[in-house]
């Protein structure tokens, strides 16, 4: 820094202000300092700056895996927001969820000197384990659960499911069948199922038997076969777009038409859903908004601004395409 100051003809304090992005330096002086830095190959030492300021300009992100569409899209937004704000990302994917794995990952992020942590895990994974969060740094959860002592943000799963079911009922269908995700191990799937039930009951409609399964297209295919064989299902709400893909396969394979015989709605609005046949009506989760909100809340906390605990919900949007249509009594 002294060499840069000597070459630029300024004080070391001025060099420090320029290297840290501080204000109060004239434009011509700043240009002279930057030119001297470039000539001498000077770069501020981030480790030394962190020791002095107590800020490491790094954000830790903990995820269960990188297979989930929502996780990937939320992570992409968090990464972009962090880079724009001058932070790097320290990512840990833990795979199998257990108390030891989650606590170990959080401890590792704490040791690796991050300024804040974003945790993208489902509520059941945190509630079922005694998780110790580092006390030194603030954290934000991307989760549907409302915690009394933690900050969380997520898409409104119940509102999205309500949009899907109401859309089908407004088309005249007497009731709506639901092919769920793994409700025993997924808070999102459980929220969507509960909202499906509540919406039908609020409209005075019968609640059919739940058709359960996993998140995959194969599970949706087997559920679709079962629904077609019943002969009385005219409208199906699927817990995600992959399940809907399997349901569509089963309906086509059995010689029925979508939406003339059975209307189908998915959830997530994956990029491929518009290419399904027919193009899928689905609930669009604004994963980008979730990621932006999560990072904004964490950034406020890292700056020392007060951030109230509680859940922030991001509303969804129903994207109507060709897989849904009016109920027809003579459809069979």
C-alpha positions in Angstrom: 0.0 0.0 0.0 2.9 2.3 0.8 4.4 1.6 -2.7 1.1 2.5 -4.4 0.8 5.7 -2.3 4.3 6.7 -3.3 3.7 6.0 -7.0 0.4 7.8 -7.1 1.6 10.7 -5.0 -1.1 10.3 -2.3 -1.3 9.1 1.3 -1.7 5.5 2.4 -5.1 6.4 3.8 -6.3 7.5 0.4 -5.1 4.2 -1.1 -7.0 2.4 1.7 -10.2 4.4 0.9 -10.0 3.6 -2.8 -9.3 -0.1 -2.2 -12.2 -0.4 0.1 -14.6 1.5 -2.1 -14.9 4.4 0.2 -16.2 7.8 -0.7 -14.5 11.2 -0.4 -11.8 10.6 -3.0 -11.8 12.9 -6.1 -12.3 11.1 -9.4 -8.9 12.1 -10.8 -7.1 11.0 -7.6 -9.0 7.7 -7.7 -8.0 7.1 -11.3 -4.3 7.8 -10.4 -4.5 5.3 -7.5 -6.1 2.7 -9.6 -3.5 3.1 -12.3 -0.7 2.7 -9.7 -2.4 -0.4 -8.3 -2.5 -1.9 -11.8 1.1 -1.0 -12.6 2.4 -2.5 -9.4 0.1 -5.5 -9.5 -1.4 -4.6 -6.1 -4.5 -6.4 -4.8 -6.0 -5.9 -1.4 -5.5 -8.9 0.9 -9.0 -10.2 1.7 -7.9 -12.2 4.7 -6.1 -9.2 6.2 -9.1 -7.0 5.5 -11.4 -9.6 7.2 -9.2 -9.7 10.3 -9.3 -6.0 10.6 -13.0 -5.4 9.8 -14.5 -8.7 11.1 -16.2 -9.2 7.7 -15.3 -12.0 5.3 -17.5 -11.0 2.3 -18.6 -14.7 2.0 -22.0 -16.3 2.4 -22.5 -20.0 3.3 -25.3 -21.9 1.7 -26.4 -25.3 3.0 -28.6 -27.6 0.8 -29.7 -31.2 1.1 -28.9 -32.0 -2.6 -28.7 -30.4 -6.0 -31.3 -32.7 -7.7 -34.3 -30.5 -6.8 -35.5 -28.0 -9.4 -36.5 -25.5 -6.9 -33.2 -25.7 -4.9 -31.2 -25.2 -8.1 -33.2 -22.2 -9.2 -33.2 -20.6 -5.8 -29.4 -21.2 -5.4 -28.8 -19.6 -8.8 -30.6 -16.4 -7.7 -28.8 -16.3 -4.3 -25.5 -16.7 -6.1 -26.2 -13.9 -8.5 -27.4 -11.6 -5.7 -24.4 -12.4 -3.6 -21.9 -11.7 -6.4 -23.7 -8.4 -7.2 -23.3 -7.4 -3.6 -19.6 -8.3 -3.5 -19.9 -11.7 -1.7 -18.6 -15.1 -2.6 -20.6 -18.3 -2.0 -19.4 -21.3 0.1 -21.8 -24.1 -0.8 -22.2 -27.4 1.1 -24.5 -30.2 -0.2 -25.0 -32.7 2.7 -26.8 -35.5 0.8 -28.3 -37.7 3.6 -30.1 -35.6 6.2 -29.2 -36.4 9.8 -28.5 -34.4 13.0 -24.8 -35.1 12.7 -24.6 -34.2 9.0 -26.5 -31.0 9.3 -24.8 -29.8 12.5 -21.4 -30.7 11.0 -22.0 -28.7 7.9 -23.2 -25.7 9.8 -20.1 -26.0 12.0 -17.9 -26.2 9.0 -19.4 -23.1 7.5 -18.8 -21.3 10.8 -15.2 -22.4 10.8 -14.7 -21.3 7.2 -15.5 -17.7 8.2 -18.7 -16.7 6.5 -20.7 -13.6 7.3 -24.1 -15.3 7.1 -25.7 -18.6 6.2 -28.7 -19.5 4.1 -30.1 -23.0 4.7 -32.3 -24.6 2.0 -33.8 -27.6 3.8 -37.4 -28.7 4.3 -39.0 -28.0 7.7 -39.3 -31.7 8.7 -35.5 -32.1 8.3 -34.9 -29.3 10.8 -37.8 -30.1 13.2 -36.9 -33.7 13.5 -33.3 -33.0 14.4 -31.8 -31.0 17.2 -29.9 -28.5 15.0 -27.4 -26.1 16.6 -27.0 -23.0 14.5 -23.8 -21.0 14.9 -24.4 -18.1 17.2 -21.7 -15.9 15.6 -23.5 -15.3 12.3 -27.1 -14.6 11.2 -29.0 -17.2 9.2 -32.0 -17.4 7.0 -34.0 -20.5 6.2 -35.7 -21.3 2.8 -38.5 -23.2 4.3 -42.3 -23.2 4.6 -42.3 -23.5 8.4 -42.9 -20.6 10.7 -40.3 -20.4 13.5 -40.6 -18.2 16.5 -36.9 -17.6 16.7 -35.7 -17.8 13.1 -36.1 -16.0 9.8 -37.6 -18.1 7.0 -38.9 -17.4 3.4 -40.5 -19.7 0.8 -43.2 -19.8 -1.9 -46.7 -20.1 -0.5 -47.4 -23.8 -1.1 -51.0 -23.6 0.2 -51.9 -20.6 -1.9 -50.5 -22.3 -5.0 -52.5 -25.5 -4.4 -55.6 -23.4 -3.8 -55.1 -21.7 -7.2 -54.9 -25.1 -8.9 -58.0 -26.6 -7.3 -60.1 -23.5 -7.7 -59.2 -23.3 -11.4 -60.5 -26.9 -11.9 -63.7 -26.3 -9.9 -64.4 -23.1 -11.8 -64.3 -25.1 -15.0 -67.3 -27.1 -13.6 -65.6 -30.2 -12.4 -67.6 -31.8 -9.5 -64.4 -32.5 -7.5 -60.6 -32.7 -8.0 -58.4 -35.7 -7.4 -54.9 -35.2 -6.0 -51.7 -37.1 -6.8 -49.4 -36.1 -4.0 -45.7 -36.1 -3.4 -44.2 -38.0 -0.4 -46.3 -36.3 2.3 -44.7 -38.2 5.1 -41.3 -36.7 4.4 -42.0 -33.4 2.6 -43.4 -30.3 4.1 -44.2 -28.9 0.7 -46.2 -32.0 -0.3 -48.1 -32.0 3.0 -49.0 -28.3 2.6 -50.3 -28.9 -0.9 -52.3 -31.8 0.2 -53.8 -30.0 3.1 -54.7 -27.0 0.9 -56.4 -29.4 -1.7 -58.6 -30.8 1.1 -59.4 -27.4 2.6 -60.3 -25.9 -0.8 -62.7 -28.7 -1.7 -64.4 -28.6 1.7 -64.7 -24.8 1.5 -66.6 -25.2 -1.8 -68.8 -28.0 -0.4 -67.2 -30.7 -2.6 -66.5 -34.3 -1.8 -62.8 -35.0 -1.0 -61.7 -38.1 -3.0 -59.2 -40.6 -1.7 -55.7 -39.3 -1.9 -53.4 -40.9 -4.5 -50.0 -40.8 -2.9 -46.6 -41.4 -4.4 -43.1 -39.9 -4.9 -42.0 -36.8 -6.8 -41.2 -38.7 -10.0 -42.9 -39.3 -13.4 -43.0 -43.1 -12.9 -45.0 -42.6 -9.7 -47.4 -40.3 -11.6 -47.8 -42.9 -14.3 -48.9 -45.6 -11.9 -51.3 -43.1 -10.2 -52.7 -42.1 -13.6 -53.4 -45.7 -14.5 -55.3 -46.1 -11.2 -57.3 -43.0 -11.8 -58.2 -43.9 -15.4 -59.4 -47.4 -14.3 -61.7 -45.8 -11.7 -63.6 -44.1 -14.6 -64.9 -41.1 -12.6 -61.9 -38.8 -12.4 -62.4 -35.7 -14.5 -59.8 -33.4 -12.9 -56.5 -34.1 -11.4 -54.2 -31.8 -9.4 -50.6 -33.2 -9.4 -48.1 -32.2 -6.7 -45.4 -31.3 -9.3 -44.9 -31.3 -13.0 -43.0 -34.5 -13.1 -45.9 -36.4 -11.5 -48.2 -34.6 -14.1 -46.0 -35.9 -16.9 -46.5 -39.5 -15.7 -50.3 -38.9 -15.4 -50.5 -37.5 -18.9 -48.6 -40.6 -20.2 -51.1 -42.9 -18.5 -54.1 -41.1 -19.8 -52.8 -41.1 -23.4 -51.8 -44.7 -23.2 -55.4 -45.7 -22.2 -56.8 -43.9 -25.2 -58.3 -40.9 -23.4 -57.9 -37.2 -24.2 -56.6 -34.3 -22.2 -58.4 -32.1 -21.4 -61.6 -33.4 -23.1 -61.8 -36.5 -20.9 -59.5 -35.5 -17.9 -58.0 -32.2 -17.0 -54.6 -32.1 -15.4 -52.8 -29.4 -13.4 -49.2 -29.5 -12.2 -47.1 -27.5 -9.8 -43.7 -25.7 -10.2 -43.9 -24.6 -13.9 -40.6 -26.3 -14.9 -39.2 -25.1 -18.2 -40.2 -28.4 -19.9 -43.9 -28.1 -18.8 -44.8 -26.0 -21.8 -43.5 -28.8 -24.1 -45.7 -31.5 -22.5 -48.6 -32.8 -24.7 -50.8 -30.9 -24.3 -48.9 -28.0 -22.8 -49.4 -28.2 -19.0 -51.5 -25.9 -16.9 -49.4 -25.5 -13.7 -48.6 -23.4 -10.7 -45.6 -21.1 -11.2 -43.4 -20.9 -8.2 -41.3 -17.7 -8.2 -38.1 -19.3 -7.1 -36.1 -16.2 -8.2 -38.2 -14.0 -5.8 -37.6 -16.5 -3.0 -33.8 -16.4 -3.6 -33.8 -12.6 -3.7 -35.8 -12.3 -0.5 -33.7 -14.8 1.3 -30.4 -13.0 0.4 -31.9 -9.5 1.1 -33.0 -10.6 4.6 -29.6 -12.1 5.3 -27.8 -9.0 3.9 -29.8 -6.8 6.3 -28.9 -9.1 9.2 -25.2 -9.1 8.2 -25.3 -5.3 8.2 -26.6 -5.3 11.7 -30.1 -4.1 10.7 -33.0 -5.6 12.8 -34.7 -8.5 11.1 -37.8 -9.8 12.8 -38.1 -13.7 13.1 -41.0 -15.3 11.2 -42.0 -16.6 7.8 -42.2 -14.5 4.6 -44.3 -16.1 1.9 -44.0 -15.4 -1.8 -47.2 -15.8 -3.8 -47.5 -18.1 -6.8 -49.2 -17.6 -10.2 -51.4 -20.1 -12.1 -50.2 -20.5 -15.7 -53.2 -21.8 -17.7 -52.3 -23.8 -20.8 -54.0 -26.5 -22.8 -54.2 -29.4 -20.3 -57.3 -28.1 -18.6 -60.8 -27.6 -19.9 -64.5 -27.5 -19.0 -66.2 -30.5 -17.4 -68.3 -32.5 -19.8 -70.9 -34.9 -18.6 -70.7 -37.0 -21.7 -66.9 -37.2 -21.6 -66.9 -41.1 -21.5 
